[in-house]
Amino acid sequence: QGGGRNLGFELVSQLEQLVQGDFRPDKTFYLDLPVEQGMQRVVARGEKDRFEREELEFFEKVRSAYLRLVESNPERYVVIDASQSLESVQKDLSLALDKLISSHV
């Protein structure tokens, strides 16, 4: 949300350090989806919650911020194309998890 609210990477990094210290996940799974497609899914599901009532520009900024994080630290992130069918997303997640687990055995 920091990206959507224009807080800047430096402030978000400082907050992350303050809250998490040196504790970081080995991997972060990022399910990427174009904003328009995500909003279509929200509308199809029904009533929007408080967060989902934000303007499209907010979500574009959030997505851009995540994509910059992925680009700046690719070894930490696994990007899953969430525009696929649910079954395909589940398959990609399963494959990525299997790969992660087998690399730690």
TIVO-2410 file (N, C-alpha, C; in nm, 3 decimals):
# residues 105
REC num residu      c1      c2      c3 atome chaine
REC   1      Q   0.082  -0.119   0.000     N      A
REC   1      Q   0.000   0.000   0.000    CA      A
REC   1      Q   0.087   0.125   0.000     C      A
REC   2      G   0.209   0.111   0.050     N      A
REC   2      G   0.298   0.227   0.052    CA      A
REC   2      G   0.319   0.284  -0.087     C      A
REC   3      G   0.330   0.196  -0.186     N      A
REC   3      G   0.347   0.242  -0.324    CA      A
REC   3      G   0.225   0.317  -0.373     C      A
REC   4      G   0.108   0.269  -0.338     N      A
REC   4      G  -0.016   0.333  -0.380    CA      A
REC   4      G  -0.039   0.467  -0.314     C      A
REC   5      R   0.019   0.485  -0.197     N      A
REC   5      R   0.001   0.610  -0.122    CA      A
REC   5      R   0.122   0.703  -0.135     C      A
REC   6      N   0.210   0.669  -0.230     N      A
REC   6      N   0.328   0.752  -0.259    CA      A
REC   6      N   0.417   0.775  -0.137     C      A
REC   7      L   0.434   0.674  -0.054     N      A
REC   7      L   0.519   0.689   0.063    CA      A
REC   7      L   0.667   0.683   0.028     C      A
REC   8      G   0.699   0.624  -0.084     N      A
REC   8      G   0.839   0.613  -0.127    CA      A
REC   8      G   0.904   0.489  -0.071     C      A
REC   9      F   0.999   0.435  -0.148     N      A
REC   9      F   1.065   0.311  -0.109    CA      A
REC   9      F   1.148   0.326   0.018     C      A
REC  10      E   1.210   0.441   0.034     N      A
REC  10      E   1.296   0.460   0.152    CA      A
REC  10      E   1.214   0.452   0.281     C      A
REC  11      L   1.101   0.521   0.287     N      A
REC  11      L   1.017   0.517   0.407    CA      A
REC  11      L   0.962   0.377   0.430     C      A
REC  12      V   0.915   0.312   0.325     N      A
REC  12      V   0.862   0.177   0.338    CA      A
REC  12      V   0.971   0.082   0.387     C      A
REC  13      S   1.093   0.097   0.335     N      A
REC  13      S   1.206   0.014   0.380    CA      A
REC  13      S   1.237   0.039   0.528     C      A
REC  14      Q   1.230   0.163   0.568     N      A
REC  14      Q   1.254   0.196   0.710    CA      A
REC  14      Q   1.147   0.134   0.798     C      A
REC  15      L   1.023   0.143   0.757     N      A
REC  15      L   0.914   0.081   0.834    CA      A
REC  15      L   0.930  -0.070   0.840     C      A
REC  16      E   0.968  -0.131   0.727     N      A
REC  16      E   0.990  -0.275   0.722    CA      A
REC  16      E   1.100  -0.314   0.820     C      A
REC  17      Q   1.209  -0.238   0.823     N      A
REC  17      Q   1.320  -0.267   0.914    CA      A
REC  17      Q   1.276  -0.250   1.059     C      A
REC  18      L   1.200  -0.147   1.086     N      A
REC  18      L   1.152  -0.121   1.222    CA      A
REC  18      L   1.062  -0.234   1.271     C      A
REC  19      V   0.971  -0.280   1.187     N      A
REC  19      V   0.874  -0.381   1.225    CA      A
REC  19      V   0.935  -0.521   1.225     C      A
REC  20      Q   1.013  -0.553   1.121     N      A
REC  20      Q   1.063  -0.689   1.104    CA      A
REC  20      Q   1.205  -0.711   1.150     C      A
REC  21      G   1.281  -0.605   1.168     N      A
REC  21      G   1.422  -0.623   1.200    CA      A
REC  21      G   1.490  -0.695   1.085     C      A
REC  22      D   1.570  -0.796   1.118     N      A
REC  22      D   1.641  -0.872   1.015    CA      A
REC  22      D   1.562  -0.993   0.968     C      A
REC  23      F   1.441  -1.012   1.018     N      A
REC  23      F   1.358  -1.125   0.980    CA      A
REC  23      F   1.296  -1.100   0.843     C      A
REC  24      R   1.331  -1.184   0.747     N      A
REC  24      R   1.278  -1.173   0.611    CA      A
REC  24      R   1.245  -1.313   0.560     C      A
REC  25      P   1.144  -1.325   0.476     N      A
REC  25      P   1.114  -1.456   0.418    CA      A
REC  25      P   1.222  -1.496   0.318     C      A
REC  26      D   1.242  -1.628   0.304     N      A
REC  26      D   1.333  -1.678   0.200    CA      A
REC  26      D   1.278  -1.645   0.062     C      A
REC  27      K   1.148  -1.661   0.046     N      A
REC  27      K   1.082  -1.632  -0.080    CA      A
REC  27      K   0.950  -1.563  -0.053     C      A
REC  28      T   0.915  -1.476  -0.145     N      A
REC  28      T   0.784  -1.413  -0.143    CA      A
REC  28      T   0.718  -1.447  -0.275     C      A
REC  29      F   0.599  -1.504  -0.267     N      A
REC  29      F   0.523  -1.538  -0.387    CA      A
REC  29      F   0.435  -1.420  -0.423     C      A
REC  30      Y   0.460  -1.365  -0.540     N      A
REC  30      Y   0.384  -1.250  -0.587    CA      A
REC  30      Y   0.294  -1.294  -0.702     C      A
REC  31      L   0.164  -1.290  -0.679     N      A
REC  31      L   0.067  -1.326  -0.781    CA      A
REC  31      L   0.031  -1.199  -0.857     C      A
REC  32      D   0.084  -1.188  -0.977     N      A
REC  32      D   0.070  -1.066  -1.056    CA      A
REC  32      D  -0.050  -1.074  -1.149     C      A
REC  33      L  -0.125  -0.964  -1.152     N      A
REC  33      L  -0.246  -0.956  -1.232    CA      A
REC  33      L  -0.265  -0.811  -1.275     C      A
REC  34      P  -0.290  -0.785  -1.403     N      A
REC  34      P  -0.322  -0.649  -1.443    CA      A
REC  34      P  -0.441  -0.595  -1.361     C      A
REC  35      V  -0.432  -0.469  -1.326     N      A
REC  35      V  -0.533  -0.408  -1.238    CA      A
REC  35      V  -0.674  -0.421  -1.294     C      A
REC  36      E  -0.691  -0.393  -1.420     N      A
REC  36      E  -0.826  -0.401  -1.479    CA      A
REC  36      E  -0.885  -0.541  -1.463     C      A
REC  37      Q  -0.804  -0.642  -1.486     N      A
REC  37      Q  -0.853  -0.779  -1.472    CA      A
REC  37      Q  -0.886  -0.811  -1.327     C      A
REC  38      G  -0.804  -0.762  -1.236     N      A
REC  38      G  -0.833  -0.783  -1.094    CA      A
REC  38      G  -0.963  -0.717  -1.052     C      A
REC  39      M  -0.988  -0.597  -1.102     N      A
REC  39      M  -1.111  -0.528  -1.067    CA      A
REC  39      M  -1.233  -0.597  -1.129     C      A
REC  40      Q  -1.215  -0.656  -1.245     N      A
REC  40      Q  -1.325  -0.733  -1.304    CA      A
REC  40      Q  -1.362  -0.850  -1.214     C      A
REC  41      R  -1.261  -0.913  -1.156     N      A
REC  41      R  -1.286  -1.025  -1.064    CA      A
REC  41      R  -1.357  -0.977  -0.938     C      A
REC  42      V  -1.317  -0.860  -0.890     N      A
REC  42      V  -1.382  -0.804  -0.770    CA      A
REC  42      V  -1.530  -0.779  -0.798     C      A
REC  43      V  -1.559  -0.716  -0.911     N      A
REC  43      V  -1.697  -0.684  -0.948    CA      A
REC  43      V  -1.779  -0.812  -0.963     C      A
REC  44      A  -1.721  -0.914  -1.025     N      A
REC  44      A  -1.792  -1.041  -1.044    CA      A
REC  44      A  -1.820  -1.110  -0.910     C      A
REC  45      R  -1.733  -1.088  -0.813     N      A
REC  45      R  -1.749  -1.151  -0.682    CA      A
REC  45      R  -1.860  -1.085  -0.600     C      A
REC  46      G  -1.880  -0.955  -0.621     N      A
REC  46      G  -1.986  -0.887  -0.546    CA      A
REC  46      G  -1.939  -0.756  -0.488     C      A
REC  47      E  -1.990  -0.721  -0.373     N      A
REC  47      E  -1.965  -0.592  -0.310    CA      A
REC  47      E  -1.817  -0.573  -0.278     C      A
REC  48      K  -1.768  -0.451  -0.306     N      A
REC  48      K  -1.628  -0.417  -0.279    CA      A
REC  48      K  -1.610  -0.386  -0.131     C      A
REC  49      D  -1.494  -0.427  -0.076     N      A
REC  49      D  -1.462  -0.389   0.061    CA      A
REC  49      D  -1.397  -0.250   0.061     C      A
REC  50      R  -1.360  -0.199   0.175     N      A
REC  50      R  -1.304  -0.063   0.186    CA      A
REC  50      R  -1.179  -0.048   0.100     C      A
REC  51      F  -1.092  -0.144   0.102     N      A
REC  51      F  -0.969  -0.140   0.025    CA      A
REC  51      F  -0.998  -0.143  -0.124     C      A
REC  52      E  -1.091  -0.225  -0.165     N      A
REC  52      E  -1.123  -0.241  -0.307    CA      A
REC  52      E  -1.195  -0.120  -0.367     C      A
REC  53      R  -1.238  -0.028  -0.283     N      A
REC  53      R  -1.304   0.093  -0.333    CA      A
REC  53      R  -1.205   0.204  -0.369     C      A
REC  54      E  -1.077   0.176  -0.354     N      A
REC  54      E  -0.975   0.273  -0.395    CA      A
REC  54      E  -0.983   0.296  -0.546     C      A
REC  55      E  -0.928   0.407  -0.592     N      A
REC  55      E  -0.925   0.439  -0.735    CA      A
REC  55      E  -0.828   0.345  -0.807     C      A
REC  56      L  -0.850   0.326  -0.937     N      A
REC  56      L  -0.763   0.240  -1.018    CA      A
REC  56      L  -0.617   0.286  -1.012     C      A
REC  57      E  -0.595   0.415  -1.009     N      A
REC  57      E  -0.458   0.469  -1.003    CA      A
REC  57      E  -0.384   0.416  -0.880     C      A
REC  58      F  -0.452   0.403  -0.768     N      A
REC  58      F  -0.391   0.349  -0.647    CA      A
REC  58      F  -0.338   0.208  -0.673     C      A
REC  59      F  -0.421   0.124  -0.734     N      A
REC  59      F  -0.382  -0.014  -0.759    CA      A
REC  59      F  -0.271  -0.023  -0.863     C      A
REC  60      E  -0.271   0.066  -0.961     N      A
REC  60      E  -0.162   0.069  -1.059    CA      A
REC  60      E  -0.030   0.103  -0.989     C      A
REC  61      K  -0.034   0.197  -0.897     N      A
REC  61      K   0.088   0.234  -0.822    CA      A
REC  61      K   0.135   0.119  -0.734     C      A
REC  62      V   0.041   0.050  -0.670     N      A
REC  62      V   0.078  -0.065  -0.586    CA      A
REC  62      V   0.143  -0.172  -0.671     C      A
REC  63      R   0.082  -0.204  -0.784     N      A
REC  63      R   0.138  -0.307  -0.871    CA      A
REC  63      R   0.276  -0.266  -0.920     C      A
REC  64      S   0.292  -0.142  -0.961     N      A
REC  64      S   0.423  -0.093  -1.007    CA      A
REC  64      S   0.528  -0.104  -0.897     C      A
REC  65      A   0.488  -0.074  -0.775     N      A
REC  65      A   0.583  -0.084  -0.663    CA      A
REC  65      A   0.626  -0.228  -0.642     C      A
REC  66      Y   0.533  -0.322  -0.648     N      A
REC  66      Y   0.569  -0.463  -0.635    CA      A
REC  66      Y   0.661  -0.507  -0.748     C      A
REC  67      L   0.630  -0.466  -0.870     N      A
REC  67      L   0.714  -0.506  -0.983    CA      A
REC  67      L   0.855  -0.449  -0.969     C      A
REC  68      R   0.868  -0.330  -0.913     N      A
REC  68      R   1.002  -0.273  -0.889    CA      A
REC  68      R   1.075  -0.353  -0.782     C      A
REC  69      L   1.002  -0.397  -0.679     N      A
REC  69      L   1.065  -0.481  -0.576    CA      A
REC  69      L   1.116  -0.611  -0.636     C      A
REC  70      V   1.034  -0.672  -0.721     N      A
REC  70      V   1.074  -0.796  -0.787    CA      A
REC  70      V   1.198  -0.773  -0.871     C      A
REC  71      E   1.199  -0.665  -0.945     N      A
REC  71      E   1.313  -0.634  -1.032    CA      A
REC  71      E   1.440  -0.608  -0.952     C      A
REC  72      S   1.426  -0.542  -0.838     N      A
REC  72      S   1.544  -0.507  -0.759    CA      A
REC  72      S   1.596  -0.622  -0.674     C      A
REC  73      N   1.515  -0.724  -0.654     N      A
REC  73      N   1.556  -0.836  -0.568    CA      A
REC  73      N   1.495  -0.966  -0.622     C      A
REC  74      P   1.530  -1.006  -0.744     N      A
REC  74      P   1.463  -1.119  -0.808    CA      A
REC  74      P   1.482  -1.253  -0.738     C      A
REC  75      E   1.590  -1.269  -0.664     N      A
REC  75      E   1.611  -1.397  -0.594    CA      A
REC  75      E   1.514  -1.416  -0.477     C      A
REC  76      R   1.454  -1.309  -0.432     N      A
REC  76      R   1.361  -1.318  -0.320    CA      A
REC  76      R   1.218  -1.347  -0.364     C      A
REC  77      Y   1.186  -1.314  -0.488     N      A
REC  77      Y   1.047  -1.323  -0.534    CA      A
REC  77      Y   1.025  -1.434  -0.636     C      A
REC  78      V   0.910  -1.495  -0.628     N      A
REC  78      V   0.861  -1.586  -0.730    CA      A
REC  78      V   0.734  -1.523  -0.785     C      A
REC  79      V   0.736  -1.490  -0.912     N      A
REC  79      V   0.621  -1.424  -0.974    CA      A
REC  79      V   0.534  -1.529  -1.042     C      A
REC  80      I   0.408  -1.528  -1.005     N      A
REC  80      I   0.310  -1.617  -1.064    CA      A
REC  80      I   0.212  -1.533  -1.146     C      A
REC  81      D   0.189  -1.573  -1.269     N      A
REC  81      D   0.093  -1.503  -1.355    CA      A
REC  81      D  -0.049  -1.537  -1.310     C      A
REC  82      A  -0.111  -1.445  -1.239     N      A
REC  82      A  -0.244  -1.470  -1.184    CA      A
REC  82      A  -0.356  -1.441  -1.283     C      A
REC  83      S  -0.321  -1.405  -1.406     N      A
REC  83      S  -0.424  -1.384  -1.507    CA      A
REC  83      S  -0.471  -1.516  -1.567     C      A
REC  84      Q  -0.404  -1.624  -1.532     N      A
REC  84      Q  -0.440  -1.757  -1.580    CA      A
REC  84      Q  -0.563  -1.808  -1.506     C      A
REC  85      S  -0.608  -1.925  -1.544     N      A
REC  85      S  -0.716  -1.990  -1.473    CA      A
REC  85      S  -0.669  -2.027  -1.331     C      A
REC  86      L  -0.763  -2.048  -1.242     N      A
REC  86      L  -0.730  -2.088  -1.105    CA      A
REC  86      L  -0.645  -2.215  -1.106     C      A
REC  87      E  -0.680  -2.309  -1.190     N      A
REC  87      E  -0.607  -2.436  -1.195    CA      A
REC  87      E  -0.462  -2.413  -1.239     C      A
REC  88      S  -0.440  -2.325  -1.335     N      A
REC  88      S  -0.305  -2.296  -1.382    CA      A
REC  88      S  -0.223  -2.224  -1.275     C      A
REC  89      V  -0.286  -2.132  -1.205     N      A
REC  89      V  -0.217  -2.062  -1.096    CA      A
REC  89      V  -0.179  -2.162  -0.987     C      A
REC  90      Q  -0.271  -2.250  -0.952     N      A
REC  90      Q  -0.242  -2.351  -0.851    CA      A
REC  90      Q  -0.127  -2.441  -0.896     C      A
REC  91      K  -0.125  -2.479  -1.022     N      A
REC  91      K  -0.018  -2.563  -1.075    CA      A
REC  91      K   0.116  -2.491  -1.067     C      A
REC  92      D   0.119  -2.364  -1.109     N      A
REC  92      D   0.244  -2.287  -1.103    CA      A
REC  92      D   0.293  -2.271  -0.960     C      A
REC  93      L   0.200  -2.247  -0.868     N      A
REC  93      L   0.239  -2.236  -0.727    CA      A
REC  93      L   0.296  -2.368  -0.676     C      A
REC  94      S   0.232  -2.477  -0.710     N      A
REC  94      S   0.277  -2.608  -0.667    CA      A
REC  94      S   0.417  -2.637  -0.720     C      A
REC  95      L   0.440  -2.608  -0.847     N      A
REC  95      L   0.572  -2.629  -0.906    CA      A
REC  95      L   0.678  -2.543  -0.838     C      A
REC  96      A   0.645  -2.417  -0.813     N      A
REC  96      A   0.740  -2.327  -0.747    CA      A
REC  96      A   0.770  -2.373  -0.605     C      A
REC  97      L   0.669  -2.420  -0.533     N      A
REC  97      L   0.690  -2.471  -0.397    CA      A
REC  97      L   0.774  -2.597  -0.399     C      A
REC  98      D   0.746  -2.687  -0.493     N      A
REC  98      D   0.827  -2.809  -0.505    CA      A
REC  98      D   0.973  -2.774  -0.529     C      A
REC  99      K   0.998  -2.679  -0.618     N      A
REC  99      K   1.134  -2.636  -0.648    CA      A
REC  99      K   1.201  -2.577  -0.524     C      A
REC 100      L   1.128  -2.494  -0.451     N      A
REC 100      L   1.183  -2.433  -0.330    CA      A
REC 100      L   1.215  -2.538  -0.224     C      A
REC 101      I   1.124  -2.630  -0.205     N      A
REC 101      I   1.146  -2.736  -0.105    CA      A
REC 101      I   1.263  -2.825  -0.145     C      A
REC 102      S   1.271  -2.864  -0.271     N      A
REC 102      S   1.378  -2.953  -0.313    CA      A
REC 102      S   1.515  -2.885  -0.305     C      A
REC 103      S   1.519  -2.752  -0.315     N      A
REC 103      S   1.646  -2.681  -0.304    CA      A
REC 103      S   1.694  -2.672  -0.159     C      A
REC 104      H   1.607  -2.703  -0.063     N      A
REC 104      H   1.643  -2.696   0.079    CA      A
REC 104      H   1.658  -2.835   0.143     C      A
REC 105      V   1.649  -2.939   0.061     N      A
REC 105      V   1.660  -3.075   0.114    CA      A
REC 105      V   1.805  -3.120   0.114     C      A
***
